[in-house]
Amino acid sequence: YYKNKNYSTIVMDYLDSKFQMMILLPNKRKRINDILKEMDEHQWNSIADKLSERRLDVKIPVFTIETKVILNPILMNLGLSSAFSLEKADFKNMSC
C-alpha cells in the first residue's frame, strides 16, 4: 500500500505471486488522467519502492473485459501462412 497527496495505490499478488495487479485510486478532486499525465517512467517504477505491506479491506467490483481479434493475419505474420492456403495446408496428422 502507498498513499500520497494525489492518489492511493495497492498491489495485489495472484497465483502465488506469479502475477500482480496494481490499483491506483485518485484522491478526491483528482482525475486519473491528470495523474497519469504527470507520471513519467521513473515515478511509475518508484511506486514499488514506496509500497509497504499492510492488511487492508479492499472491495473491487466484478467486471469483464471482452475483445475480438482476427487471428489470421497475426498467425500469418508468425509464419503460419501455409495453414491458410487450400493448396499448402496439411492437417492430416492432427486427427486422433
KABEL-V933695 format. One record per backbone hydrogen bond with DSSP energy under -1.0 kcal/mol. CO is the residue of the C=O (numbers start at 1). NH is the residue of the N-H. E is the energy in kcal/mol with one decimal. If there is no record, write none. Layout:
CO;NH;E
CO;NH;E
This chain:
1;52;-2.1
2;9;-3.1
6;27;-2.7
7;4;-2.7
8;25;-3.3
9;2;-2.2
10;23;-2.7
12;21;-2.3
14;18;-1.0
14;19;-1.9
15;18;-1.4
19;14;-2.8
21;12;-2.7
23;10;-2.0
25;8;-2.5
27;30;-1.6
31;35;-2.0
32;36;-2.7
33;37;-1.9
34;38;-1.3
40;44;-2.5
41;45;-2.6
42;46;-1.9
46;50;-1.1
71;75;-3.2
72;76;-2.4
73;77;-2.0
74;78;-1.1
75;80;-2.3
76;79;-1.4
80;83;-1.1
81;84;-1.4
82;85;-1.4
85;89;-2.5
91;94;-1.8
